């Protein structure tokens, strides 16, 4: 690991000020991606700004059909939260299967969403639940936030402060996890909203990161059942292909996980 300067701000404003005056700073949330890359000397920030002790980034609240989760809330806390389990059980279930216990105790919602790993679980939930990502500067819809592999609409020095979710009528998440890393080789989050609209979001499989499967959405809107998507094919040409699974394999996994999510939502 290269030499770096560690900062521990206690406010969002202080964190932003530190970032703006550093030569090449990185925000540290859970550190599940940044720290390993630093240890491997694949990243060498001049300054590391630890966000974990900022009170404004903590907390979970539920009011008026809106679930709000602070960016620094860990996966373990999302999984254990009574408010999350009451409002969106599928989100709590998703969080409970991220990585291993160590990852869940350290990794955070905001860090995962900001990193936008193509195999991460949260992006599928954020997209399917039509979440709003709040930053220190603005609020962004999920459809505007994710822009490609490891890429988001966040500007330099902008950080996520919280994410708000509208409570759906029904929701479920199913994933096929890599047995070693527990990352999703294919994960499908399906949500039915109060206006009866359906969103189907896929993570872990797409060649450009998280995406919506609009054909499945239309089919489920007309017939909320597993049978509705039985005849739908997933384009293998749009899927990732690597040592863990071919594009055709992932295309099949997406369909299987979608069926499981619908069954669970029922």
Sine and cosine of phi, psi and omega as CSV:
sin_phi,cos_phi,sin_psi,cos_psi,sin_omega,cos_omega
0.00,0.00,0.71,-0.70,0.05,-1.00
-0.97,0.23,0.35,-0.94,0.03,-1.00
-0.90,0.43,0.66,-0.75,0.03,-1.00
-0.56,-0.83,0.30,-0.95,0.04,-1.00
-0.97,-0.24,0.82,-0.57,-0.04,-1.00
-0.99,-0.11,0.74,-0.68,0.03,-1.00
-0.83,-0.56,0.55,-0.84,0.00,-1.00
-0.76,-0.65,0.97,0.26,-0.03,-1.00
-0.95,0.33,0.37,-0.93,0.01,-1.00
-0.92,-0.40,0.08,1.00,0.06,-1.00
-0.58,-0.81,0.40,-0.91,0.04,-1.00
-0.88,0.47,-0.66,0.75,-0.03,-1.00
-0.88,0.48,-0.67,0.75,0.01,-1.00
-0.91,0.41,-0.64,0.77,0.02,-1.00
-0.88,0.47,-0.68,0.73,0.01,-1.00
-0.91,0.41,-0.64,0.77,0.01,-1.00
-0.90,0.44,-0.67,0.74,0.03,-1.00
-0.89,0.46,-0.66,0.75,-0.01,-1.00
-0.90,0.44,-0.68,0.73,-0.09,-1.00
-0.93,0.36,-0.40,0.91,-0.04,-1.00
-0.99,-0.17,-0.12,0.99,0.00,-1.00
-1.00,0.08,0.38,-0.93,-0.01,-1.00
-0.94,0.34,-0.74,0.67,-0.03,-1.00
-0.45,-0.89,0.98,0.19,-0.12,-0.99
-1.00,-0.02,0.40,-0.92,0.13,-0.99
-0.74,-0.67,0.67,-0.74,0.13,-0.99
-0.98,0.19,0.65,-0.76,0.05,-1.00
-0.92,-0.40,0.86,-0.52,0.08,-1.00
-0.95,-0.31,-1.00,-0.08,0.08,-1.00
-0.99,0.11,-0.40,0.92,0.04,-1.00
0.98,0.20,0.18,0.98,-0.09,-1.00
-0.95,0.30,-0.29,0.96,0.10,-0.99
-0.94,-0.34,-0.73,0.68,-0.08,-1.00
-0.88,0.47,-0.75,0.66,-0.08,-1.00
-0.90,0.44,-0.70,0.71,0.06,-1.00
-0.87,0.49,-0.63,0.77,0.01,-1.00
-0.93,0.37,-0.55,0.83,0.08,-1.00
-0.93,0.38,-0.66,0.75,0.01,-1.00
-0.89,0.45,-0.54,0.84,0.03,-1.00
-1.00,0.06,0.07,1.00,-0.01,-1.00
0.87,0.49,0.52,0.85,0.11,-0.99
-1.00,-0.06,-0.19,0.98,0.09,-1.00
-0.65,-0.76,0.64,-0.77,-0.04,-1.00
-0.63,-0.78,0.91,0.41,0.01,-1.00
-0.91,0.40,0.58,-0.82,0.05,-1.00
-0.94,0.34,-0.53,0.85,-0.05,-1.00
-0.65,-0.76,0.63,-0.77,0.10,-1.00
-0.90,-0.44,0.83,-0.55,-0.08,-1.00
-0.94,-0.34,0.96,-0.28,-0.10,-1.00
-0.98,0.18,0.86,-0.50,-0.06,-1.00
-1.00,-0.10,-0.03,1.00,-0.20,-0.98
-0.95,0.32,-0.24,0.97,-0.08,-1.00
-0.94,-0.35,0.34,0.94,0.02,-1.00
-0.99,-0.11,0.91,-0.41,-0.09,-1.00
-0.86,0.50,-0.55,0.83,-0.04,-1.00
-0.92,0.40,-0.28,0.96,-0.01,-1.00
-0.99,-0.14,0.07,1.00,-0.05,-1.00
-0.97,-0.22,0.11,-0.99,0.18,-0.98
1.00,-0.06,0.49,-0.87,0.07,-1.00
-0.76,-0.65,0.73,-0.68,0.01,-1.00
-0.66,-0.75,0.48,-0.88,0.01,-1.00
-0.74,-0.68,0.86,-0.51,0.00,-1.00
-0.38,-0.93,0.69,-0.72,0.09,-1.00
0.80,0.60,0.68,0.73,0.05,-1.00
0.96,0.28,0.24,0.97,0.01,-1.00
-0.86,-0.51,0.80,-0.60,0.09,-1.00
-0.97,-0.23,0.86,-0.50,-0.04,-1.00
-0.91,-0.42,0.78,-0.62,-0.04,-1.00
-0.80,-0.59,0.79,-0.61,0.03,-1.00
-0.91,0.42,0.52,-0.85,-0.07,-1.00
-0.89,0.45,-0.49,0.87,-0.05,-1.00
-1.00,-0.02,0.13,0.99,0.05,-1.00
-0.95,0.31,0.74,-0.67,-0.05,-1.00
-0.98,0.21,0.31,-0.95,0.06,-1.00
-0.86,0.52,-0.65,0.76,-0.01,-1.00
-0.88,0.47,-0.64,0.77,0.00,-1.00
-0.95,0.32,-0.57,0.82,0.10,-1.00
-0.89,0.46,-0.71,0.71,-0.04,-1.00
-0.90,0.44,-0.57,0.82,-0.09,-1.00
-1.00,-0.02,-0.21,0.98,-0.11,-0.99
-0.91,0.42,0.77,-0.64,0.07,-1.00
-0.90,0.44,-0.63,0.78,0.00,-1.00
-0.90,0.44,-0.68,0.73,0.00,-1.00
-0.92,0.39,-0.69,0.73,-0.01,-1.00
-0.91,0.41,-0.52,0.86,0.04,-1.00
-0.96,0.27,-0.69,0.72,-0.13,-0.99
-1.00,0.09,-0.76,0.65,-0.06,-1.00
-0.67,-0.74,0.98,0.18,-0.03,-1.00
-0.82,0.57,-0.53,0.85,-0.02,-1.00
-0.89,0.45,-0.54,0.84,0.02,-1.00
-0.95,0.32,-0.64,0.77,0.06,-1.00
-0.91,0.42,-0.65,0.76,0.02,-1.00
-0.90,0.43,-0.68,0.73,0.05,-1.00
-0.83,0.55,-0.75,0.66,-0.05,-1.00
-0.89,0.45,-0.53,0.85,-0.06,-1.00
-0.95,0.32,-0.22,0.98,-0.03,-1.00
-0.90,-0.44,0.25,0.97,0.08,-1.00
-0.98,0.20,0.82,-0.57,0.08,-1.00
0.79,0.61,-0.67,-0.74,0.04,-1.00
-0.88,-0.48,0.03,-1.00,-0.03,-1.00
-0.81,0.59,-0.62,0.78,0.02,-1.00
-0.89,0.46,-0.72,0.70,0.01,-1.00
-0.88,0.48,-0.67,0.74,-0.04,-1.00
-0.93,0.38,-0.51,0.86,0.01,-1.00
-0.97,0.23,-0.41,0.91,-0.07,-1.00
-0.96,-0.29,-0.66,0.75,-0.06,-1.00
-0.92,0.40,0.51,-0.86,-0.07,-1.00
-0.84,-0.55,0.39,-0.92,0.05,-1.00
-0.86,0.51,-0.78,0.63,-0.05,-1.00
-0.90,0.43,-0.64,0.77,0.01,-1.00
-0.90,0.44,-0.67,0.74,0.01,-1.00
-0.90,0.43,-0.72,0.70,-0.03,-1.00
-0.92,0.39,-0.66,0.75,0.01,-1.00
-0.91,0.41,-0.58,0.82,0.00,-1.00
-0.95,0.30,-0.57,0.82,0.04,-1.00
0.79,0.62,0.76,0.65,0.13,-0.99
-0.89,0.45,0.71,-0.71,-0.05,-1.00
-0.90,0.44,-0.27,0.96,0.01,-1.00
-0.95,-0.31,0.15,0.99,0.01,-1.00
-0.97,0.25,0.42,-0.91,-0.06,-1.00
-0.99,0.11,-0.70,0.71,-0.13,-0.99
-0.83,0.56,-0.63,0.78,-0.02,-1.00
-0.81,0.58,-0.59,0.81,0.02,-1.00
-0.90,0.43,-0.65,0.76,0.02,-1.00
-0.92,0.38,-0.68,0.74,-0.01,-1.00
-0.87,0.49,-0.67,0.74,-0.01,-1.00
-0.95,0.31,-0.74,0.67,-0.05,-1.00
-0.91,0.41,-0.55,0.83,-0.03,-1.00
-1.00,0.00,0.09,1.00,0.02,-1.00
0.79,0.61,0.72,0.69,-0.06,-1.00
-0.94,0.34,0.33,-0.94,0.10,-1.00
-0.92,-0.39,0.80,-0.60,0.00,-1.00
-0.99,-0.12,0.89,-0.46,-0.01,-1.00
-0.99,-0.16,0.74,-0.67,0.03,-1.00
-0.88,-0.47,-0.02,-1.00,0.06,-1.00
-0.93,0.38,-0.22,0.98,-0.09,-1.00
-0.87,-0.49,-0.41,0.91,-0.14,-0.99
-0.22,-0.98,-0.01,-1.00,0.10,-1.00
-0.84,-0.54,0.69,-0.73,-0.06,-1.00
-0.81,-0.59,0.64,-0.77,0.12,-0.99
-0.97,0.24,0.39,-0.92,0.00,-1.00
-0.86,0.52,-0.61,0.79,-0.03,-1.00
-0.91,0.41,-0.41,0.91,0.02,-1.00
-1.00,-0.08,-0.25,0.97,-0.16,-0.99
-0.99,0.12,-0.76,0.65,-0.07,-1.00
-1.00,0.10,0.83,-0.55,-0.12,-0.99
-0.85,-0.52,0.03,1.00,0.01,-1.00
0.46,-0.89,-0.05,-1.00,-0.03,-1.00
-0.85,0.53,0.85,-0.53,-0.01,-1.00
0.81,0.58,0.44,0.90,-0.08,-1.00
-0.76,-0.65,0.67,-0.74,0.03,-1.00
-0.66,-0.75,0.05,-1.00,0.02,-1.00
-0.99,0.16,0.01,1.00,0.02,-1.00
-0.88,0.47,0.71,-0.70,0.07,-1.00
-1.00,0.04,0.25,-0.97,0.03,-1.00
-0.86,0.52,0.81,-0.58,0.02,-1.00
1.00,0.08,-0.03,1.00,0.04,-1.00
-1.00,-0.02,0.67,-0.74,0.00,-1.00
-0.75,-0.67,0.51,-0.86,0.05,-1.00
-0.96,0.29,0.71,-0.70,0.04,-1.00
-0.97,-0.25,-0.60,0.80,0.04,-1.00
-0.29,-0.96,0.25,-0.97,0.05,-1.00
-0.77,-0.64,0.74,-0.67,-0.01,-1.00
-0.91,-0.41,0.66,-0.75,-0.04,-1.00
-0.85,-0.53,0.72,-0.69,0.16,-0.99
-0.99,0.16,0.77,-0.64,-0.07,-1.00
-0.92,0.40,0.83,-0.56,-0.01,-1.00
-1.00,0.09,0.18,-0.98,0.13,-0.99
-0.93,0.37,-0.75,0.67,-0.01,-1.00
-0.59,-0.81,0.47,-0.88,0.06,-1.00
-0.32,-0.95,0.46,-0.89,0.07,-1.00
-0.36,-0.93,0.43,-0.90,0.02,-1.00
-0.74,-0.67,0.71,-0.70,0.08,-1.00
-0.73,-0.68,0.71,-0.71,0.02,-1.00
-0.65,-0.76,0.48,-0.88,0.17,-0.99
-0.97,-0.24,0.92,-0.38,-0.13,-0.99
-1.00,-0.07,0.61,-0.79,0.19,-0.98
-0.87,0.49,0.81,-0.59,-0.11,-0.99
-0.90,0.43,-0.35,0.94,-0.01,-1.00
-1.00,0.00,-0.80,0.61,-0.11,-0.99
-1.00,-0.02,-0.36,0.93,-0.11,-0.99
0.94,0.34,0.10,1.00,0.15,-0.99
-0.92,0.38,0.40,-0.92,-0.01,-1.00
-0.98,0.22,0.83,-0.56,0.21,-0.98
-0.99,0.15,-0.45,0.89,0.17,-0.99
-0.30,-0.95,0.82,-0.57,0.04,-1.00
-0.72,-0.69,0.71,-0.70,-0.04,-1.00
-0.81,-0.59,0.84,-0.54,0.06,-1.00
-0.94,-0.34,0.83,-0.56,-0.01,-1.00
-0.88,-0.47,0.75,-0.67,0.00,-1.00
-0.73,-0.68,0.70,-0.71,0.12,-0.99
-0.95,-0.33,0.85,-0.52,-0.13,-0.99
-1.00,-0.09,0.12,-0.99,-0.09,-1.00
-0.87,0.50,-0.49,0.87,0.03,-1.00
-1.00,0.04,0.20,0.98,0.00,-1.00
0.95,0.32,0.13,0.99,0.11,-0.99
-0.96,0.29,0.48,-0.88,-0.04,-1.00
-0.89,-0.46,0.66,-0.75,0.13,-0.99
-0.80,-0.59,0.75,-0.66,0.04,-1.00
-0.86,-0.51,0.91,-0.42,-0.03,-1.00
-0.89,-0.46,0.68,-0.74,-0.09,-1.00
-0.88,-0.48,0.73,-0.68,0.09,-1.00
-0.80,-0.60,0.32,-0.95,0.08,-1.00
0.99,0.12,-0.26,0.96,-0.13,-0.99
-0.88,-0.48,-0.53,0.85,-0.11,-0.99
-0.96,0.30,0.62,-0.78,-0.01,-1.00
-0.94,0.34,-0.26,0.97,0.03,-1.00
-0.88,-0.48,0.40,0.92,0.02,-1.00
1.00,-0.01,-0.35,-0.94,-0.05,-1.00
-0.87,0.50,0.62,-0.79,0.02,-1.00
-0.46,-0.89,0.34,-0.94,0.09,-1.00
-1.00,-0.05,0.61,-0.80,0.09,-1.00
-0.97,-0.24,1.00,-0.07,-0.15,-0.99
-0.94,0.34,-0.48,0.88,0.04,-1.00
-0.91,0.40,-0.65,0.76,0.07,-1.00
-0.91,0.41,-0.62,0.79,0.03,-1.00
-0.87,0.50,-0.71,0.70,-0.01,-1.00
-0.90,0.43,-0.68,0.73,-0.02,-1.00
-0.90,0.43,-0.67,0.74,-0.01,-1.00
-0.95,0.30,-0.48,0.88,0.07,-1.00
-0.91,0.42,-0.56,0.83,0.00,-1.00
-0.99,0.12,-0.50,0.87,-0.07,-1.00
-0.46,-0.89,0.99,-0.15,-0.07,-1.00
-0.97,0.24,0.98,0.22,0.00,-1.00
-0.39,-0.92,0.29,-0.96,0.04,-1.00
-0.88,0.47,-0.58,0.81,-0.02,-1.00
-0.85,0.52,-0.49,0.87,-0.07,-1.00
-0.89,0.46,-0.48,0.88,-0.04,-1.00
-0.95,-0.31,0.08,1.00,-0.04,-1.00
-0.88,0.47,-0.58,0.81,-0.05,-1.00
-1.00,-0.04,0.06,1.00,-0.04,-1.00
-1.00,0.05,0.69,-0.72,0.05,-1.00
-0.97,-0.26,0.51,-0.86,0.04,-1.00
-0.96,-0.26,0.78,-0.63,-0.08,-1.00
-0.94,0.34,0.94,-0.35,0.00,-1.00
-0.91,0.42,-0.40,0.91,0.01,-1.00
-0.92,0.40,-0.28,0.96,0.01,-1.00
-0.99,-0.17,0.09,1.00,-0.09,-1.00
-0.98,-0.18,0.41,-0.91,0.14,-0.99
-0.93,0.37,0.46,-0.89,0.12,-0.99
-0.65,-0.76,0.84,-0.55,-0.01,-1.00
-0.48,-0.88,-0.21,-0.98,-0.05,-1.00
-0.92,0.40,-0.31,0.95,-0.04,-1.00
-1.00,0.05,-0.38,0.92,-0.02,-1.00
0.02,-1.00,0.62,-0.78,0.02,-1.00
-0.97,0.26,0.20,-0.98,0.03,-1.00
-0.90,0.44,-0.62,0.78,0.01,-1.00
-0.91,0.42,-0.63,0.77,0.03,-1.00
-0.89,0.45,-0.71,0.71,0.00,-1.00
-0.92,0.40,-0.61,0.79,0.03,-1.00
-0.86,0.50,-0.66,0.75,0.04,-1.00
-0.92,0.38,-0.65,0.76,0.02,-1.00
-0.87,0.50,-0.64,0.77,0.00,-1.00
-0.85,0.52,-0.70,0.71,-0.01,-1.00
-0.92,0.40,-0.67,0.74,0.01,-1.00
-0.90,0.44,-0.70,0.72,0.00,-1.00
-0.92,0.39,-0.58,0.82,0.04,-1.00
-0.89,0.46,-0.69,0.72,0.02,-1.00
-0.89,0.46,-0.68,0.74,0.02,-1.00
-0.90,0.43,-0.62,0.78,0.01,-1.00
-0.90,0.43,-0.67,0.74,0.03,-1.00
-0.89,0.46,-0.69,0.72,0.02,-1.00
-0.87,0.50,-0.68,0.74,-0.01,-1.00
-0.92,0.39,-0.64,0.77,0.01,-1.00
-0.89,0.46,-0.55,0.83,0.04,-1.00
-0.93,0.37,0.00,0.00,0.00,0.00
